[in-house]
Amino acid sequence: MRPITEPLTLAGPQARLVLLSSDHHDALVDAVRDGDLWQLWYTAIPAPERMAAEIERRLGLLASGSMLPFTVLDGTGKVVGMTTYMNIDATHQRVEIGSTWYARSAQRTPLNTQCKRLLLAHAFDTLECIAVEFRTHRFNTQSRRAIERLGAQLDGILRNHQRASNGTLRDTAVYSITADEWPTVRAHLDFQLSRG
């Protein structure tokens, strides 16, 4: 597996993914305020006052080689969220696409499809992953439907997988796309993007 944490930019007509930087702080605060995203109890989205710490945390994981964090820009160049490659398993050639959030105004647009198309293509075609994983809270139905629309299959539910910041126990829904499924998923995503 090629080094997954090498900085890169991924770009398409609907979105551009650039290496996360502390320079993005103010724009990310504006994005997270679009919909007050941190108030969703079943997610771990940083509140405005915690954005600097979250950027520092993700950049620390980049430095340790366990995450490649991106700032997400829409087609106009406006910062609208964050995403990452995480839980990198170079031995078994697997990676998770996660810790993703988008401003409310960017949700239910082609942006997520474009981002996942870019990330999946890089993972399968360049990094030669055998599988790409997605995880979300069992109760995050919006995220689960979005993952399923990509063509990912439900692998199962990890019950009492983590403790959430509010003290509740999180059941984690685990999805994946495998390398042999990628050509069909790619055709599906390209079709969706062609329809706008």
C-alpha positions as CSV (number, residue, x, y, z in Angstrom):
1,M,0.0,0.0,0.0
2,R,1.4,3.4,-0.9
3,P,1.8,5.9,2.0
4,I,-1.8,7.1,2.6
5,T,-0.9,10.1,4.6
6,E,1.1,11.8,1.9
7,P,-0.6,15.3,1.4
8,L,-2.6,15.6,-1.7
9,T,-5.5,17.6,-3.2
10,L,-8.4,15.8,-4.8
11,A,-10.7,17.8,-7.1
12,G,-13.8,17.5,-9.2
13,P,-16.5,19.8,-10.5
14,Q,-18.6,19.7,-7.3
15,A,-15.9,19.7,-4.6
16,R,-12.2,20.0,-3.8
17,L,-10.5,18.3,-0.9
18,V,-7.4,20.0,0.4
19,L,-5.1,19.2,3.3
20,L,-6.5,20.5,6.5
21,S,-4.7,23.6,7.8
22,S,-5.1,25.8,10.8
23,D,-5.6,28.6,8.2
24,H,-9.0,27.1,7.6
25,H,-10.2,27.7,11.2
26,D,-12.5,30.7,10.6
27,A,-14.1,29.3,7.5
28,L,-14.7,25.9,9.3
29,V,-16.3,27.8,12.2
30,D,-18.7,29.5,9.7
31,A,-19.4,26.1,8.1
32,V,-20.2,24.3,11.4
33,R,-22.5,27.2,12.4
34,D,-24.6,26.6,9.2
35,G,-27.1,24.3,10.8
36,D,-25.6,24.3,14.3
37,L,-24.2,20.9,13.5
38,W,-22.5,20.3,16.9
39,Q,-25.9,20.1,18.5
40,L,-26.7,16.7,16.9
41,W,-26.4,14.3,19.8
42,Y,-25.5,11.3,17.7
43,T,-22.4,12.9,16.1
44,A,-19.0,14.2,17.2
45,I,-18.9,17.5,15.2
46,P,-16.8,20.2,16.9
47,A,-18.6,23.3,18.3
48,P,-17.2,26.6,17.1
49,E,-15.2,27.1,20.3
50,R,-13.7,23.6,19.9
51,M,-12.7,23.9,16.2
52,A,-9.1,24.9,16.9
53,A,-8.6,21.9,19.1
54,E,-10.2,19.6,16.5
55,I,-7.9,20.9,13.8
56,E,-4.9,20.4,16.1
57,R,-6.1,16.8,17.0
58,R,-6.5,15.9,13.3
59,L,-3.2,17.4,12.4
60,G,-1.6,15.5,15.3
61,L,-3.0,12.2,13.9
62,L,-1.6,13.2,10.5
63,A,1.8,13.6,12.0
64,S,1.6,10.2,13.7
65,G,0.6,8.6,10.3
66,S,-2.9,7.5,11.4
67,M,-5.1,10.0,9.5
68,L,-5.1,12.1,6.4
69,P,-7.5,15.0,7.1
70,F,-9.1,17.2,4.5
71,T,-11.0,20.5,4.4
72,V,-13.9,20.2,2.0
73,L,-14.6,23.1,-0.4
74,D,-17.6,23.3,-2.7
75,G,-17.5,24.0,-6.4
76,T,-17.2,27.7,-5.8
77,G,-14.3,27.3,-3.4
78,K,-16.2,28.0,-0.2
79,V,-15.2,25.9,2.8
80,V,-18.1,23.6,3.8
81,G,-16.7,20.9,6.0
82,M,-14.2,18.2,6.8
83,T,-13.5,14.6,6.0
84,T,-10.6,12.1,6.5
85,Y,-9.0,8.9,5.6
86,M,-8.6,7.2,9.0
87,N,-8.2,3.8,10.7
88,I,-5.5,3.1,8.2
89,D,-4.5,-0.5,8.0
90,A,-1.5,-0.7,5.6
91,T,-1.0,-4.4,6.3
92,H,-4.4,-5.4,5.1
93,Q,-4.8,-2.5,2.7
94,R,-7.9,-1.1,4.2
95,V,-8.9,2.4,5.2
96,E,-12.0,4.2,6.6
97,I,-13.5,7.4,5.1
98,G,-14.9,9.1,8.2
99,S,-15.1,12.0,10.6
100,T,-17.0,13.8,7.9
101,W,-19.4,16.7,8.3
102,Y,-20.8,19.3,5.9
103,A,-22.5,22.6,6.5
104,R,-26.3,22.2,6.3
105,S,-26.5,24.2,3.0
106,A,-24.1,21.6,1.4
107,Q,-26.0,18.6,2.6
108,R,-28.3,16.8,0.1
109,T,-26.4,18.2,-2.8
110,P,-24.0,16.5,-5.3
111,L,-21.1,17.5,-3.0
112,N,-21.0,14.4,-0.9
113,T,-21.2,12.1,-3.9
114,Q,-18.3,14.0,-5.5
115,C,-16.2,13.8,-2.3
116,K,-16.8,10.1,-1.9
117,R,-16.1,9.5,-5.6
118,L,-12.7,11.3,-5.3
119,L,-11.8,9.5,-2.0
120,L,-12.8,6.1,-3.2
121,A,-11.0,6.5,-6.6
122,H,-7.8,7.4,-4.8
123,A,-8.2,4.6,-2.3
124,F,-8.9,1.9,-4.9
125,D,-7.1,3.1,-8.0
126,T,-4.0,4.7,-6.5
127,L,-3.6,3.1,-3.0
128,E,-4.8,-0.3,-4.2
129,C,-7.0,-0.8,-1.1
130,I,-8.9,-4.1,-0.9
131,A,-11.8,-2.4,1.0
132,V,-12.9,1.0,2.2
133,E,-15.0,1.3,5.3
134,F,-17.6,3.8,6.6
135,R,-18.9,4.0,10.1
136,T,-21.7,6.0,11.7
137,H,-24.0,6.0,14.7
138,R,-26.8,3.5,14.4
139,F,-29.3,6.4,15.0
140,N,-27.7,8.7,12.3
141,T,-30.2,7.7,9.7
142,Q,-29.3,10.6,7.4
143,S,-25.7,9.4,7.3
144,R,-26.6,5.8,6.9
145,R,-28.9,6.5,3.9
146,A,-26.1,8.6,2.3
147,I,-23.6,5.8,2.8
148,E,-26.1,3.3,1.3
149,R,-26.8,5.6,-1.7
150,L,-23.0,5.3,-2.5
151,G,-23.4,1.6,-2.9
152,A,-21.8,0.5,0.4
153,Q,-23.0,-2.7,2.1
154,L,-23.8,-3.0,5.7
155,D,-21.2,-5.3,7.4
156,G,-22.9,-5.2,10.7
157,I,-23.5,-3.2,14.0
158,L,-20.9,-3.0,16.7
159,R,-23.1,-2.8,19.8
160,N,-21.9,-0.6,22.7
161,H,-18.9,0.2,20.5
162,Q,-18.0,3.6,22.0
163,R,-19.1,6.0,24.7
164,A,-20.4,9.3,23.3
165,S,-19.6,12.7,24.7
166,N,-23.0,12.8,26.4
167,G,-22.3,9.5,28.2
168,T,-24.6,7.3,26.1
169,L,-23.3,4.2,24.5
170,R,-23.0,4.3,20.7
171,D,-23.9,1.3,18.5
172,T,-21.8,1.8,15.3
173,A,-23.1,0.8,11.9
174,V,-20.2,-0.5,9.8
175,Y,-20.4,-0.4,6.0
176,S,-17.8,-1.2,3.3
177,I,-17.1,-1.2,-0.4
178,T,-14.7,-3.9,-1.6
179,A,-12.2,-3.6,-4.5
180,D,-14.2,-6.0,-6.6
181,E,-17.4,-3.9,-6.1
182,W,-15.5,-0.7,-7.0
183,P,-16.1,-0.7,-10.8
184,T,-19.8,-1.0,-10.3
185,V,-19.9,1.6,-7.5
186,R,-17.8,3.9,-9.7
187,A,-20.2,3.6,-12.6
188,H,-23.1,4.3,-10.2
189,L,-21.5,7.4,-8.7
190,D,-20.5,8.7,-12.2
191,F,-24.1,8.2,-13.3
192,Q,-25.4,10.1,-10.2
193,L,-23.0,13.0,-10.8
194,S,-23.9,13.2,-14.5
195,R,-27.5,13.8,-13.5
196,G,-26.5,16.7,-11.1
